[in-house]
Amino acid sequence: MSSLSAPAALPTPVVLPATKAVFWLVGTALFALAIYYFIGVDQGAYSVFGKDMHVHEFVHDARHFLGFPCH
Ligand SMILES: [Zn+2]
C-alpha cells in the first residue's frame, strides 16, 4: 500500500545569477530610498525642487498617515 504513494515533489529553488540578484537588491533599495525621501524628507526642511510645492502636496496625505512631521 505504501508502495503506491506518489513520490514527494521537491520544491525547486529559484536561483538568480549573482549579478541579477545584486541588480534587484540595489535597485529596490534605491527605489525605496527615493520613495522614503520624497514622502518623509523632501519639502520638509529642504527640497530638491526649491520652492515648488507639487511633491509636498502629492505625498501630503501619505506623509501624515505615516507620521512624518509636516506642519
Ligand atoms: Zn501636512
N, CA, C, O and the ligand as a Tripos MOL2 file, in Angstrom:
@<TRIPOS>MOLECULE
protein
  285   283    72     0     0
PROTEIN
NO_CHARGES

@<TRIPOS>ATOM
      1 N           0.8220   -1.1930    0.0000 N.3       1 MET1
      2 CA          0.0000    0.0000    0.0000 C.3       1 MET1
      3 C           0.8600    1.2480    0.0000 C.2       1 MET1
      4 O           0.6320    2.1740   -0.7790 O.2       1 MET1
      5 N           1.8280    1.2660    0.8590 N.am      2 SER2
      6 CA          2.6700    2.4540    0.8720 C.3       2 SER2
      7 C           3.5370    2.5340   -0.3770 C.2       2 SER2
      8 O           4.0610    3.6010   -0.6950 O.2       2 SER2
      9 N           3.6950    1.4180   -1.0900 N.am      3 SER3
     10 CA          4.4930    1.4730   -2.3170 C.3       3 SER3
     11 C           3.7730    2.2100   -3.4350 C.2       3 SER3
     12 O           4.4040    2.5830   -4.4250 O.2       3 SER3
     13 N           2.4420    2.4350   -3.3020 N.am      4 LEU4
     14 CA          1.6900    3.1420   -4.3240 C.3       4 LEU4
     15 C           1.6670    4.6560   -4.1070 C.2       4 LEU4
     16 O           1.1450    5.4000   -4.9370 O.2       4 LEU4
     17 N           2.2240    5.0970   -3.0090 N.am      5 SER5
     18 CA          2.1870    6.5360   -2.7440 C.3       5 SER5
     19 C           3.0490    7.2710   -3.7560 C.2       5 SER5
     20 O           4.1110    6.8010   -4.1640 O.2       5 SER5
     21 N           2.5610    8.4290   -4.1450 N.am      6 ALA6
     22 CA          3.2800    9.2320   -5.1350 C.3       6 ALA6
     23 C           4.5700    9.7800   -4.5270 C.2       6 ALA6
     24 O           4.6160   10.1010   -3.3390 O.2       6 ALA6
     25 N           5.5960    9.8820   -5.3310 N.am      7 PRO7
     26 CA          6.8430   10.4600   -4.7980 C.3       7 PRO7
     27 C           6.6300   11.9280   -4.4420 C.2       7 PRO7
     28 O           5.9370   12.6650   -5.1430 O.2       7 PRO7
     29 N           7.2230   12.3130   -3.3730 N.am      8 ALA8
     30 CA          7.0730   13.6950   -2.9310 C.3       8 ALA8
     31 C           7.7220   14.6330   -3.9300 C.2       8 ALA8
     32 O           8.8530   14.4150   -4.3640 O.2       8 ALA8
     33 N           6.9910   15.6790   -4.2900 N.am      9 ALA9
     34 CA          7.5340   16.6680   -5.2120 C.3       9 ALA9
     35 C           8.4650   17.6100   -4.4600 C.2       9 ALA9
     36 O           8.0690   18.2740   -3.5020 O.2       9 ALA9
     37 N           9.6590   17.6480   -4.8990 N.am     10 LEU10
     38 CA         10.6180   18.5290   -4.2370 C.3      10 LEU10
     39 C          10.5120   19.9350   -4.8200 C.2      10 LEU10
     40 O          10.4950   20.1000   -6.0400 O.2      10 LEU10
     41 N          10.4440   20.9330   -3.9710 N.am     11 PRO11
     42 CA         10.4110   22.3030   -4.4960 C.3      11 PRO11
     43 C          11.7430   22.6470   -5.1500 C.2      11 PRO11
     44 O          12.8140   22.3360   -4.6290 O.2      11 PRO11
     45 N          11.6460   23.2930   -6.2950 N.am     12 THR12
     46 CA         12.8720   23.6990   -6.9770 C.3      12 THR12
     47 C          13.1780   25.1470   -6.6010 C.2      12 THR12
     48 O          12.3820   26.0410   -6.8900 O.2      12 THR12
     49 N          14.2840   25.3780   -5.9820 N.am     13 PRO13
     50 CA         14.6040   26.7480   -5.5710 C.3      13 PRO13
     51 C          14.8650   27.6420   -6.7730 C.2      13 PRO13
     52 O          15.3900   27.2040   -7.7960 O.2      13 PRO13
     53 N          14.4890   28.8960   -6.6240 N.am     14 VAL14
     54 CA         14.7510   29.8880   -7.6700 C.3      14 VAL14
     55 C          16.1570   30.4210   -7.4530 C.2      14 VAL14
     56 O          16.4460   31.0550   -6.4390 O.2      14 VAL14
     57 N          17.0120   30.1600   -8.4060 N.am     15 VAL15
     58 CA         18.4000   30.5910   -8.2890 C.3      15 VAL15
     59 C          18.6530   31.7070   -9.2830 C.2      15 VAL15
     60 O          18.6110   31.4890  -10.4940 O.2      15 VAL15
     61 N          18.9140   32.8910   -8.7790 N.am     16 LEU16
     62 CA         19.2400   34.0180   -9.6430 C.3      16 LEU16
     63 C          20.7430   34.1100   -9.8080 C.2      16 LEU16
     64 O          21.4880   33.8320   -8.8680 O.2      16 LEU16
     65 N          21.1940   34.4930  -10.9750 N.am     17 PRO17
     66 CA         22.6210   34.7810  -11.1030 C.3      17 PRO17
     67 C          22.9940   35.9270  -10.1660 C.2      17 PRO17
     68 O          22.1700   36.7930   -9.8730 O.2      17 PRO17
     69 N          24.2100   35.9240   -9.7100 N.am     18 ALA18
     70 CA         24.6200   36.9010   -8.7020 C.3      18 ALA18
     71 C          24.4430   38.3270   -9.1930 C.2      18 ALA18
     72 O          24.0250   39.1910   -8.4230 O.2      18 ALA18
     73 N          24.7510   38.5960  -10.4580 N.am     19 THR19
     74 CA         24.6340   39.9700  -10.9390 C.3      19 THR19
     75 C          23.1790   40.4000  -11.0090 C.2      19 THR19
     76 O          22.8570   41.5560  -10.7340 O.2      19 THR19
     77 N          22.2960   39.4750  -11.3760 N.am     20 LYS20
     78 CA         20.8770   39.8100  -11.4320 C.3      20 LYS20
     79 C          20.3400   40.0690  -10.0260 C.2      20 LYS20
     80 O          19.5520   40.9930   -9.8260 O.2      20 LYS20
     81 N          20.7550   39.2690   -9.0630 N.am     21 ALA21
     82 CA         20.2990   39.4600   -7.6920 C.3      21 ALA21
     83 C          20.7940   40.7920   -7.1410 C.2      21 ALA21
     84 O          20.0550   41.4980   -6.4550 O.2      21 ALA21
     85 N          22.0270   41.1290   -7.4370 N.am     22 VAL22
     86 CA         22.5740   42.4030   -6.9620 C.3      22 VAL22
     87 C          21.8460   43.5560   -7.6210 C.2      22 VAL22
     88 O          21.5660   44.5630   -6.9720 O.2      22 VAL22
     89 N          21.5350   43.4220   -8.9090 N.am     23 PHE23
     90 CA         20.7810   44.4610   -9.6050 C.3      23 PHE23
     91 C          19.4420   44.7040   -8.9200 C.2      23 PHE23
     92 O          19.0830   45.8530   -8.6610 O.2      23 PHE23
     93 N          18.7010   43.6470   -8.6230 N.am     24 TRP24
     94 CA         17.3880   43.8090   -7.9940 C.3      24 TRP24
     95 C          17.5200   44.3100   -6.5700 C.2      24 TRP24
     96 O          16.6980   45.1080   -6.1190 O.2      24 TRP24
     97 N          18.5330   43.8610   -5.8580 N.am     25 LEU25
     98 CA         18.7330   44.3130   -4.4830 C.3      25 LEU25
     99 C          19.0440   45.8050   -4.4430 C.2      25 LEU25
    100 O          18.4270   46.5520   -3.6840 O.2      25 LEU25
    101 N          19.9960   46.2330   -5.2580 N.am     26 VAL26
    102 CA         20.3840   47.6480   -5.2710 C.3      26 VAL26
    103 C          19.2680   48.5060   -5.8410 C.2      26 VAL26
    104 O          18.9970   49.5930   -5.3320 O.2      26 VAL26
    105 N          18.6140   48.0220   -6.9000 N.am     27 GLY27
    106 CA         17.5220   48.7840   -7.4860 C.3      27 GLY27
    107 C          16.3680   48.9640   -6.5270 C.2      27 GLY27
    108 O          15.8030   50.0540   -6.4350 O.2      27 GLY27
    109 N          16.0100   47.9170   -5.8110 N.am     28 THR28
    110 CA         14.9260   48.0210   -4.8360 C.3      28 THR28
    111 C          15.2960   48.9520   -3.6950 C.2      28 THR28
    112 O          14.4670   49.7370   -3.2340 O.2      28 THR28
    113 N          16.5370   48.8690   -3.2390 N.am     29 ALA29
    114 CA         16.9720   49.7450   -2.1500 C.3      29 ALA29
    115 C          16.9600   51.2060   -2.5860 C.2      29 ALA29
    116 O          16.5130   52.0690   -1.8310 O.2      29 ALA29
    117 N          17.4400   51.4930   -3.7840 N.am     30 LEU30
    118 CA         17.4460   52.8780   -4.2720 C.3      30 LEU30
    119 C          16.0300   53.3940   -4.4850 C.2      30 LEU30
    120 O          15.7360   54.5470   -4.1680 O.2      30 LEU30
    121 N          15.1490   52.5500   -5.0210 N.am     31 PHE31
    122 CA         13.7620   52.9510   -5.2150 C.3      31 PHE31
    123 C          13.0940   53.2380   -3.8790 C.2      31 PHE31
    124 O          12.3790   54.2300   -3.7390 O.2      31 PHE31
    125 N          13.3250   52.3740   -2.8970 N.am     32 ALA32
    126 CA         12.7220   52.5720   -1.5810 C.3      32 ALA32
    127 C          13.2660   53.8380   -0.9260 C.2      32 ALA32
    128 O          12.5190   54.5700   -0.2780 O.2      32 ALA32
    129 N          14.5520   54.0980   -1.0870 N.am     33 LEU33
    130 CA         15.1230   55.3200   -0.5140 C.3      33 LEU33
    131 C          14.5470   56.5560   -1.1830 C.2      33 LEU33
    132 O          14.3160   57.5660   -0.5180 O.2      33 LEU33
    133 N          14.3120   56.4930   -2.4930 N.am     34 ALA34
    134 CA         13.7220   57.6360   -3.1850 C.3      34 ALA34
    135 C          12.3010   57.8810   -2.6970 C.2      34 ALA34
    136 O          11.9180   59.0280   -2.4640 O.2      34 ALA34
    137 N          11.5160   56.8230   -2.5400 N.am     35 ILE35
    138 CA         10.1450   56.9630   -2.0230 C.3      35 ILE35
    139 C          10.1840   57.5260   -0.6070 C.2      35 ILE35
    140 O           9.4240   58.4330   -0.2690 O.2      35 ILE35
    141 N          11.0740   56.9820    0.2170 N.am     36 TYR36
    142 CA         11.2030   57.4680    1.5990 C.3      36 TYR36
    143 C          11.5710   58.9430    1.6100 C.2      36 TYR36
    144 O          11.0260   59.7230    2.3910 O.2      36 TYR36
    145 N          12.5040   59.3230    0.7330 N.am     37 TYR37
    146 CA         12.9280   60.7270    0.6950 C.3      37 TYR37
    147 C          11.7760   61.6360    0.2960 C.2      37 TYR37
    148 O          11.5260   62.6450    0.9570 O.2      37 TYR37
    149 N          11.0720   61.2920   -0.7750 N.am     38 PHE38
    150 CA         10.0350   62.1930   -1.2720 C.3      38 PHE38
    151 C           8.8280   62.2520   -0.3350 C.2      38 PHE38
    152 O           8.1610   63.2850   -0.2640 O.2      38 PHE38
    153 N           8.5360   61.1760    0.3770 N.am     39 ILE39
    154 CA          7.4040   61.2230    1.3100 C.3      39 ILE39
    155 C           7.8120   61.8730    2.6270 C.2      39 ILE39
    156 O           7.0720   62.6930    3.1700 O.2      39 ILE39
    157 N           8.9830   61.5150    3.1410 N.am     40 GLY40
    158 CA          9.2910   61.9130    4.5010 C.3      40 GLY40
    159 C          10.2130   63.0820    4.6700 C.2      40 GLY40
    160 O          10.2000   63.7180    5.7230 O.2      40 GLY40
    161 N          11.0190   63.3960    3.6750 N.am     41 VAL41
    162 CA         12.0650   64.3960    3.8850 C.3      41 VAL41
    163 C          11.8820   65.6000    2.9810 C.2      41 VAL41
    164 O          11.9530   66.7370    3.4490 O.2      41 VAL41
    165 N          11.6500   65.3760    1.6960 N.am     42 ASP42
    166 CA         11.6320   66.4760    0.7510 C.3      42 ASP42
    167 C          10.5360   67.4800    1.0780 C.2      42 ASP42
    168 O           9.4090   67.1050    1.4040 O.2      42 ASP42
    169 N          10.8800   68.7570    0.9850 N.am     43 GLN43
    170 CA          9.9830   69.8660    1.2790 C.3      43 GLN43
    171 C           9.5180   69.8620    2.7270 C.2      43 GLN43
    172 O           8.4600   70.3930    3.0630 O.2      43 GLN43
    173 N          10.3310   69.2520    3.5690 N.am     44 GLY44
    174 CA         10.1690   69.4620    4.9930 C.3      44 GLY44
    175 C          11.1440   70.5540    5.3700 C.2      44 GLY44
    176 O          10.7790   71.7290    5.3900 O.2      44 GLY44
    177 N          12.3760   70.1880    5.6690 N.am     45 ALA45
    178 CA         13.3990   71.1680    5.9970 C.3      45 ALA45
    179 C          14.0440   71.7250    4.7350 C.2      45 ALA45
    180 O          14.4920   72.8720    4.7230 O.2      45 ALA45
    181 N          14.0960   70.9240    3.6740 N.am     46 TYR46
    182 CA         14.7030   71.3810    2.4310 C.3      46 TYR46
    183 C          14.0980   70.5990    1.2770 C.2      46 TYR46
    184 O          13.3460   69.6470    1.4850 O.2      46 TYR46
    185 N          14.4330   71.0090    0.0600 N.am     47 SER47
    186 CA         13.8200   70.3880   -1.1040 C.3      47 SER47
    187 C          14.7940   70.3600   -2.2600 C.2      47 SER47
    188 O          15.6430   71.2420   -2.3910 O.2      47 SER47
    189 N          14.6680   69.3350   -3.1070 N.am     48 VAL48
    190 CA         15.4840   69.2910   -4.3100 C.3      48 VAL48
    191 C          14.8550   70.1200   -5.4180 C.2      48 VAL48
    192 O          15.5070   70.3900   -6.4270 O.2      48 VAL48
    193 N          13.5900   70.5340   -5.2500 N.am     49 PHE49
    194 CA         12.9090   71.2990   -6.2780 C.3      49 PHE49
    195 C          12.6450   72.7370   -5.8660 C.2      49 PHE49
    196 O          11.7960   73.3990   -6.4640 O.2      49 PHE49
    197 N          13.3420   73.2290   -4.8720 N.am     50 GLY50
    198 CA         13.1990   74.6220   -4.4840 C.3      50 GLY50
    199 C          11.8660   74.8940   -3.8130 C.2      50 GLY50
    200 O          11.4060   74.1150   -2.9780 O.2      50 GLY50
    201 N          11.2470   76.0160   -4.1920 N.am     51 LYS51
    202 CA         10.0180   76.4680   -3.5230 C.3      51 LYS51
    203 C           8.7620   75.8270   -4.0890 C.2      51 LYS51
    204 O           7.6640   76.0810   -3.5930 O.2      51 LYS51
    205 N           8.9030   74.9970   -5.1210 N.am     52 ASP52
    206 CA          7.7400   74.3550   -5.7300 C.3      52 ASP52
    207 C           7.1280   73.3620   -4.7420 C.2      52 ASP52
    208 O           7.8560   72.6010   -4.1050 O.2      52 ASP52
    209 N           5.7910   73.3590   -4.6060 N.am     53 MET53
    210 CA          5.1320   72.5350   -3.5850 C.3      53 MET53
    211 C           4.4080   71.3210   -4.1660 C.2      53 MET53
    212 O           3.6020   70.7030   -3.4690 O.2      53 MET53
    213 N           4.6740   70.9650   -5.4210 N.am     54 HIS54
    214 CA          3.9270   69.8710   -6.0210 C.3      54 HIS54
    215 C           4.2160   68.5270   -5.3520 C.2      54 HIS54
    216 O           3.2950   67.7510   -5.0970 O.2      54 HIS54
    217 N           5.4960   68.2470   -5.0650 N.am     55 VAL55
    218 CA          5.8260   66.9780   -4.4230 C.3      55 VAL55
    219 C           5.1930   66.9200   -3.0400 C.2      55 VAL55
    220 O           4.6430   65.8940   -2.6390 O.2      55 VAL55
    221 N           5.2750   68.0310   -2.3180 N.am     56 HIS56
    222 CA          4.7080   68.0770   -0.9740 C.3      56 HIS56
    223 C           3.2040   67.7950   -1.0030 C.2      56 HIS56
    224 O           2.7020   66.9920   -0.2160 O.2      56 HIS56
    225 N           2.4960   68.4550   -1.9060 N.am     57 GLU57
    226 CA          1.0480   68.2590   -1.9650 C.3      57 GLU57
    227 C           0.6950   66.8610   -2.4470 C.2      57 GLU57
    228 O          -0.3000   66.2840   -2.0070 O.2      57 GLU57
    229 N           1.5040   66.3120   -3.3490 N.am     58 PHE58
    230 CA          1.2020   64.9930   -3.8940 C.3      58 PHE58
    231 C           1.3170   63.9020   -2.8310 C.2      58 PHE58
    232 O           0.5150   62.9680   -2.8280 O.2      58 PHE58
    233 N           2.2960   64.0000   -1.9280 N.am     59 VAL59
    234 CA          2.5060   62.9570   -0.9230 C.3      59 VAL59
    235 C           2.0350   63.4040    0.4510 C.2      59 VAL59
    236 O           2.3740   62.7750    1.4530 O.2      59 VAL59
    237 N           1.2520   64.4910    0.5160 N.am     60 HIS60
    238 CA          0.9070   65.0700    1.7990 C.3      60 HIS60
    239 C           0.1220   64.1200    2.7040 C.2      60 HIS60
    240 O           0.4380   63.9970    3.8880 O.2      60 HIS60
    241 N          -0.8890   63.4530    2.1670 N.am     61 ASP61
    242 CA         -1.6800   62.5450    2.9910 C.3      61 ASP61
    243 C          -0.8390   61.3600    3.4570 C.2      61 ASP61
    244 O          -0.9580   60.9280    4.6040 O.2      61 ASP61
    245 N           0.0040   60.8380    2.5820 N.am     62 ALA62
    246 CA          0.8710   59.7270    2.9690 C.3      62 ALA62
    247 C           1.8270   60.1680    4.0660 C.2      62 ALA62
    248 O           2.1180   59.4030    4.9850 O.2      62 ALA62
    249 N           2.3140   61.3950    3.9720 N.am     63 ARG63
    250 CA          3.2170   61.9120    4.9920 C.3      63 ARG63
    251 C           2.5380   61.9500    6.3580 C.2      63 ARG63
    252 O           3.1280   61.5340    7.3540 O.2      63 ARG63
    253 N           1.3180   62.4390    6.4090 N.am     64 HIS64
    254 CA          0.5920   62.4890    7.6880 C.3      64 HIS64
    255 C           0.2440   61.0940    8.1650 C.2      64 HIS64
    256 O           0.3590   60.7900    9.3530 O.2      64 HIS64
    257 N          -0.1840   60.2400    7.2360 N.am     65 PHE65
    258 CA         -0.5760   58.8770    7.6110 C.3      65 PHE65
    259 C           0.5980   58.1160    8.2280 C.2      65 PHE65
    260 O           0.4090   57.3500    9.1730 O.2      65 PHE65
    261 N           1.8000   58.3190    7.7060 N.am     66 LEU66
    262 CA          2.9710   57.5960    8.1980 C.3      66 LEU66
    263 C           3.6360   58.2880    9.3760 C.2      66 LEU66
    264 O           4.6040   57.7640    9.9250 O.2      66 LEU66
    265 N           3.1340   59.4640    9.7790 N.am     67 GLY67
    266 CA          3.6230   60.0970   10.9900 C.3      67 GLY67
    267 C           4.8530   60.9570   10.8040 C.2      67 GLY67
    268 O           5.5070   61.3090   11.7860 O.2      67 GLY67
    269 N           5.1920   61.3100    9.5580 N.am     68 PHE68
    270 CA          6.3240   62.2030    9.3780 C.3      68 PHE68
    271 C           5.9110   63.6240    9.7720 C.2      68 PHE68
    272 O           4.7640   64.0100    9.5440 O.2      68 PHE68
    273 N           6.8110   64.4020   10.3530 N.am     69 PRO69
    274 CA          6.4790   65.7660   10.6880 C.3      69 PRO69
    275 C           6.2100   66.5850    9.4370 C.2      69 PRO69
    276 O           6.8990   66.4460    8.4270 O.2      69 PRO69
    277 N           5.2040   67.4350    9.5160 N.am     70 CYS70
    278 CA          4.8290   68.1910    8.3140 C.3      70 CYS70
    279 C           4.6530   69.6610    8.6460 C.2      70 CYS70
    280 O           5.5410   70.4670    8.3710 O.2      70 CYS70
    281 N           3.5280   70.0190    9.2300 N.am     71 HIS71
    282 CA          3.2550   71.4120    9.5160 C.3      71 HIS71
    283 C           2.5010   71.5160   10.8130 C.2      71 HIS71
    284 O           2.1660   72.6180   11.2460 O.2      71 HIS71
    285 ZN          0.7570   68.3590    6.4400 Zn       72 ZN72
@<TRIPOS>BOND
     1     1     2 1
     2     2     3 1
     3     3     4 2
     4     3     5 am
     5     5     6 1
     6     6     7 1
     7     7     8 2
     8     7     9 am
     9     9    10 1
    10    10    11 1
    11    11    12 2
    12    11    13 am
    13    13    14 1
    14    14    15 1
    15    15    16 2
    16    15    17 am
    17    17    18 1
    18    18    19 1
    19    19    20 2
    20    19    21 am
    21    21    22 1
    22    22    23 1
    23    23    24 2
    24    23    25 am
    25    25    26 1
    26    26    27 1
    27    27    28 2
    28    27    29 am
    29    29    30 1
    30    30    31 1
    31    31    32 2
    32    31    33 am
    33    33    34 1
    34    34    35 1
    35    35    36 2
    36    35    37 am
    37    37    38 1
    38    38    39 1
    39    39    40 2
    40    39    41 am
    41    41    42 1
    42    42    43 1
    43    43    44 2
    44    43    45 am
    45    45    46 1
    46    46    47 1
    47    47    48 2
    48    47    49 am
    49    49    50 1
    50    50    51 1
    51    51    52 2
    52    51    53 am
    53    53    54 1
    54    54    55 1
    55    55    56 2
    56    55    57 am
    57    57    58 1
    58    58    59 1
    59    59    60 2
    60    59    61 am
    61    61    62 1
    62    62    63 1
    63    63    64 2
    64    63    65 am
    65    65    66 1
    66    66    67 1
    67    67    68 2
    68    67    69 am
    69    69    70 1
    70    70    71 1
    71    71    72 2
    72    71    73 am
    73    73    74 1
    74    74    75 1
    75    75    76 2
    76    75    77 am
    77    77    78 1
    78    78    79 1
    79    79    80 2
    80    79    81 am
    81    81    82 1
    82    82    83 1
    83    83    84 2
    84    83    85 am
    85    85    86 1
    86    86    87 1
    87    87    88 2
    88    87    89 am
    89    89    90 1
    90    90    91 1
    91    91    92 2
    92    91    93 am
    93    93    94 1
    94    94    95 1
    95    95    96 2
    96    95    97 am
    97    97    98 1
    98    98    99 1
    99    99   100 2
   100    99   101 am
   101   101   102 1
   102   102   103 1
   103   103   104 2
   104   103   105 am
   105   105   106 1
   106   106   107 1
   107   107   108 2
   108   107   109 am
   109   109   110 1
   110   110   111 1
   111   111   112 2
   112   111   113 am
   113   113   114 1
   114   114   115 1
   115   115   116 2
   116   115   117 am
   117   117   118 1
   118   118   119 1
   119   119   120 2
   120   119   121 am
   121   121   122 1
   122   122   123 1
   123   123   124 2
   124   123   125 am
   125   125   126 1
   126   126   127 1
   127   127   128 2
   128   127   129 am
   129   129   130 1
   130   130   131 1
   131   131   132 2
   132   131   133 am
   133   133   134 1
   134   134   135 1
   135   135   136 2
   136   135   137 am
   137   137   138 1
   138   138   139 1
   139   139   140 2
   140   139   141 am
   141   141   142 1
   142   142   143 1
   143   143   144 2
   144   143   145 am
   145   145   146 1
   146   146   147 1
   147   147   148 2
   148   147   149 am
   149   149   150 1
   150   150   151 1
   151   151   152 2
   152   151   153 am
   153   153   154 1
   154   154   155 1
   155   155   156 2
   156   155   157 am
   157   157   158 1
   158   158   159 1
   159   159   160 2
   160   159   161 am
   161   161   162 1
   162   162   163 1
   163   163   164 2
   164   163   165 am
   165   165   166 1
   166   166   167 1
   167   167   168 2
   168   167   169 am
   169   169   170 1
   170   170   171 1
   171   171   172 2
   172   171   173 am
   173   173   174 1
   174   174   175 1
   175   175   176 2
   176   175   177 am
   177   177   178 1
   178   178   179 1
   179   179   180 2
   180   179   181 am
   181   181   182 1
   182   182   183 1
   183   183   184 2
   184   183   185 am
   185   185   186 1
   186   186   187 1
   187   187   188 2
   188   187   189 am
   189   189   190 1
   190   190   191 1
   191   191   192 2
   192   191   193 am
   193   193   194 1
   194   194   195 1
   195   195   196 2
   196   195   197 am
   197   197   198 1
   198   198   199 1
   199   199   200 2
   200   199   201 am
   201   201   202 1
   202   202   203 1
   203   203   204 2
   204   203   205 am
   205   205   206 1
   206   206   207 1
   207   207   208 2
   208   207   209 am
   209   209   210 1
   210   210   211 1
   211   211   212 2
   212   211   213 am
   213   213   214 1
   214   214   215 1
   215   215   216 2
   216   215   217 am
   217   217   218 1
   218   218   219 1
   219   219   220 2
   220   219   221 am
   221   221   222 1
   222   222   223 1
   223   223   224 2
   224   223   225 am
   225   225   226 1
   226   226   227 1
   227   227   228 2
   228   227   229 am
   229   229   230 1
   230   230   231 1
   231   231   232 2
   232   231   233 am
   233   233   234 1
   234   234   235 1
   235   235   236 2
   236   235   237 am
   237   237   238 1
   238   238   239 1
   239   239   240 2
   240   239   241 am
   241   241   242 1
   242   242   243 1
   243   243   244 2
   244   243   245 am
   245   245   246 1
   246   246   247 1
   247   247   248 2
   248   247   249 am
   249   249   250 1
   250   250   251 1
   251   251   252 2
   252   251   253 am
   253   253   254 1
   254   254   255 1
   255   255   256 2
   256   255   257 am
   257   257   258 1
   258   258   259 1
   259   259   260 2
   260   259   261 am
   261   261   262 1
   262   262   263 1
   263   263   264 2
   264   263   265 am
   265   265   266 1
   266   266   267 1
   267   267   268 2
   268   267   269 am
   269   269   270 1
   270   270   271 1
   271   271   272 2
   272   271   273 am
   273   273   274 1
   274   274   275 1
   275   275   276 2
   276   275   277 am
   277   277   278 1
   278   278   279 1
   279   279   280 2
   280   279   281 am
   281   281   282 1
   282   282   283 1
   283   283   284 2
@<TRIPOS>SUBSTRUCTURE
     1 MET1         2 RESIDUE 1 A MET
     2 SER2         6 RESIDUE 1 A SER
     3 SER3        10 RESIDUE 1 A SER
     4 LEU4        14 RESIDUE 1 A LEU
     5 SER5        18 RESIDUE 1 A SER
     6 ALA6        22 RESIDUE 1 A ALA
     7 PRO7        26 RESIDUE 1 A PRO
     8 ALA8        30 RESIDUE 1 A ALA
     9 ALA9        34 RESIDUE 1 A ALA
    10 LEU10       38 RESIDUE 1 A LEU
    11 PRO11       42 RESIDUE 1 A PRO
    12 THR12       46 RESIDUE 1 A THR
    13 PRO13       50 RESIDUE 1 A PRO
    14 VAL14       54 RESIDUE 1 A VAL
    15 VAL15       58 RESIDUE 1 A VAL
    16 LEU16       62 RESIDUE 1 A LEU
    17 PRO17       66 RESIDUE 1 A PRO
    18 ALA18       70 RESIDUE 1 A ALA
    19 THR19       74 RESIDUE 1 A THR
    20 LYS20       78 RESIDUE 1 A LYS
    21 ALA21       82 RESIDUE 1 A ALA
    22 VAL22       86 RESIDUE 1 A VAL
    23 PHE23       90 RESIDUE 1 A PHE
    24 TRP24       94 RESIDUE 1 A TRP
    25 LEU25       98 RESIDUE 1 A LEU
    26 VAL26      102 RESIDUE 1 A VAL
    27 GLY27      106 RESIDUE 1 A GLY
    28 THR28      110 RESIDUE 1 A THR
    29 ALA29      114 RESIDUE 1 A ALA
    30 LEU30      118 RESIDUE 1 A LEU
    31 PHE31      122 RESIDUE 1 A PHE
    32 ALA32      126 RESIDUE 1 A ALA
    33 LEU33      130 RESIDUE 1 A LEU
    34 ALA34      134 RESIDUE 1 A ALA
    35 ILE35      138 RESIDUE 1 A ILE
    36 TYR36      142 RESIDUE 1 A TYR
    37 TYR37      146 RESIDUE 1 A TYR
    38 PHE38      150 RESIDUE 1 A PHE
    39 ILE39      154 RESIDUE 1 A ILE
    40 GLY40      158 RESIDUE 1 A GLY
    41 VAL41      162 RESIDUE 1 A VAL
    42 ASP42      166 RESIDUE 1 A ASP
    43 GLN43      170 RESIDUE 1 A GLN
    44 GLY44      174 RESIDUE 1 A GLY
    45 ALA45      178 RESIDUE 1 A ALA
    46 TYR46      182 RESIDUE 1 A TYR
    47 SER47      186 RESIDUE 1 A SER
    48 VAL48      190 RESIDUE 1 A VAL
    49 PHE49      194 RESIDUE 1 A PHE
    50 GLY50      198 RESIDUE 1 A GLY
    51 LYS51      202 RESIDUE 1 A LYS
    52 ASP52      206 RESIDUE 1 A ASP
    53 MET53      210 RESIDUE 1 A MET
    54 HIS54      214 RESIDUE 1 A HIS
    55 VAL55      218 RESIDUE 1 A VAL
    56 HIS56      222 RESIDUE 1 A HIS
    57 GLU57      226 RESIDUE 1 A GLU
    58 PHE58      230 RESIDUE 1 A PHE
    59 VAL59      234 RESIDUE 1 A VAL
    60 HIS60      238 RESIDUE 1 A HIS
    61 ASP61      242 RESIDUE 1 A ASP
    62 ALA62      246 RESIDUE 1 A ALA
    63 ARG63      250 RESIDUE 1 A ARG
    64 HIS64      254 RESIDUE 1 A HIS
    65 PHE65      258 RESIDUE 1 A PHE
    66 LEU66      262 RESIDUE 1 A LEU
    67 GLY67      266 RESIDUE 1 A GLY
    68 PHE68      270 RESIDUE 1 A PHE
    69 PRO69      274 RESIDUE 1 A PRO
    70 CYS70      278 RESIDUE 1 A CYS
    71 HIS71      282 RESIDUE 1 A HIS
    72 ZN72       285 GROUP 0 **** ****
